[in-house]
Amino acid sequence: MGYVKLSELLARSPVDVPRLITERVRALGVGGVLKALGERLKGLDEVALDVLSALMVGRHVVLVGPVGVGKTTLAEAVAEILSLGDPPYVEVACHSHMTAVDLTGDIDIAVVLQAGLDHPLAYIPGPLVEAHGRILVLDEINRLNPYSQAALLQALQEHYVVVRGYRIRSDFAMIGTANPSEYEGVYELSEALADRVKFVEMDYPSADVLRAVLKWRVEEALRHIGVEVPDYVIELAAKFAENLREAGAPASIRALTYSIAGAIAKSWAKGGDISLSELKRQIRANFSRQLRRDDADEIIDRALLKAANG
């Protein structure tokens, strides 16, 4: 939002964000929104409708699901399609060391003493202030510690951000993403914060949808190279994912996409067709560290063997 004087922020008027979102949906048409979304993501129409219906009635949303199913991409796509401002949304990659000040911004006392409280550099707004009138995307919201959660709750609850006693108006719609609670490095959202959001589950897609999503994503990744994506490669990767999940391990669609695309790109660079051995090598490289288990390689090899023989 650039440098702005504190007095200008203090003079802000309320913004009816749910009304703006509804007007955008009405202007684009629900079909138009889903069509635009389908150009970036496949098989997520129902989830997108859950998100839109919540935002239109003033409900904030948190997308919950395993790694690699497209939570962040969906949040960004919806925010960009709605395009309430320029830029269309504000995004924050949350982490456990993020402070409340990181979210609210703070007044620089040294600047205030030298140049006055209304100097453009006296207050640098945080994302909770920058998102006024727009959509705020909080990626991995459940990595926020309780102190940062309290600052977020205040903004959601009161529509104000308080910085050293100054109340700055901030109206926004929030789309958060969250990994399941059993993942490392996450916090439970406070009861008060959880009560103010709608949790939308993003389940792993069915086998048919997964094949379609993988083929589409890999083709997108390889479009500039101009090579074909063999169906048998997609089939093997989909079976591998199913076997991995049956073994109780996550099967990231993102990791699968890059495994296939990497194998095809390397084979192309070497002047030959994709080999199953190269695909298997790429899958091991993309998944072995992601699983974070002592028996990760063994699980991956078993799932690959079963997929190849199936």
C-alpha positions, 0 to 999 in steps of 0.5 A: 500500500506504500507509505501512508500517514497515520492520520489518513489511516485513522480517518478510514471509513468502514468497508462492507467487504461481504457486499463487495464480494457478493457484487463481484460474484454477481457480476462474474456469475457463479459459472464465470467464477468456477470457470476461471478457477478451473483454469488453475485448479480442477475438481474443486468446484464444491470447495470453492462454493463453500468458500464463496458462500461463507465470504458472501455472508461475512464468514471468514474461512480456513481451508483444512487438509493434507499437504499438497492438495491445493489449499494455498493455490485455491485461496490465492485463486479465489482472492485473485478472481474476486479482485477486490483491490490492487493488488487483489489480496494480501498474503502472509506466510505464517510461522511460529515466531511471528509476533503480533507486531508483525501482523499489526505493524508498529510506530517507529519512535525514533522517526516520531521524535525526529519528524513527528507522528504523521511522517510517512515512515512513522508507522509501517502498516502490517498485513492486518492493516494493509488488507483493509477492503480486500482479502487476507490470505493467511497461509498455514494459519495454525502456525501462529502462536497464541499471541499472534492469534490474539492480534488476529482475533481482535481485528476479526472481532472488532474490525480495528487494529490497535497500535500503541493506543491508536485504533485503525479501522480494518475490514477484510475477508480472511481465507486461511489454510491449515494443515491437520493438527497432527502435523509438526509445528502447529498450534490449536486455534483458540476457541474464540478464533475458531468460532469466528471462522468456517472450516472447509475440509479439502479431502484427497481427491478420488482416483479419477479426479486425481488422474485428471488433476495430475495430467492437467498440472503436469501438462501445465508444468511442461507446456513450454517444453512441448512434450506429451504426458503418457497416460501410463505414467499418470496411472502409475503415479496415481496408483503409487499415491493410493498405495502410499495413503493405504500405508498411512503416509501423505501423498502430496499432489504437488510432489507427485506433479513435480516427480512426473514433470521432472522425470519427463523433463530429464528424459527430454533433455537426454533425448529419449522417452521417459523411463519408469526407472527415472520416474521412480527415482524422481518419486523417491527424491520428492517423497523421501524427505517429505514423509519424515519417517525412519522407514520412509524409503521402505514405504516408498519402495513398497508403494512403487513396487505395488503400483508397477505390478498392479 
